[in-house]
């Protein structure tokens, strides 16, 4: 399912011991949270 690609990728990055993947996982989590909050605000506004 293509809808689960980014959350699964974040999970894989978070488990990687390399520092670069931890930073990518953190950035992806912030992107997902921003999208979630934006969609929630849009739903409340409409």
Secondary structure in CASP SS format (residue, H / E / C, confidence):
PFRMAT SS
TARGET T0000
AUTHOR 0000-0000-0000
METHOD secondary structure of the structure
MODEL  1
X C 1.00
X H 1.00
X H 1.00
X H 1.00
X H 1.00
X H 1.00
X H 1.00
X H 1.00
X H 1.00
X H 1.00
X H 1.00
X H 1.00
X H 1.00
X H 1.00
X C 1.00
X C 1.00
X C 1.00
X C 1.00
X H 1.00
X H 1.00
X H 1.00
X H 1.00
X H 1.00
X H 1.00
X H 1.00
X H 1.00
X H 1.00
X H 1.00
X H 1.00
X H 1.00
X H 1.00
X H 1.00
X H 1.00
X H 1.00
X H 1.00
X H 1.00
X H 1.00
X H 1.00
X H 1.00
X H 1.00
X H 1.00
X H 1.00
X H 1.00
X H 1.00
X H 1.00
X C 1.00
END
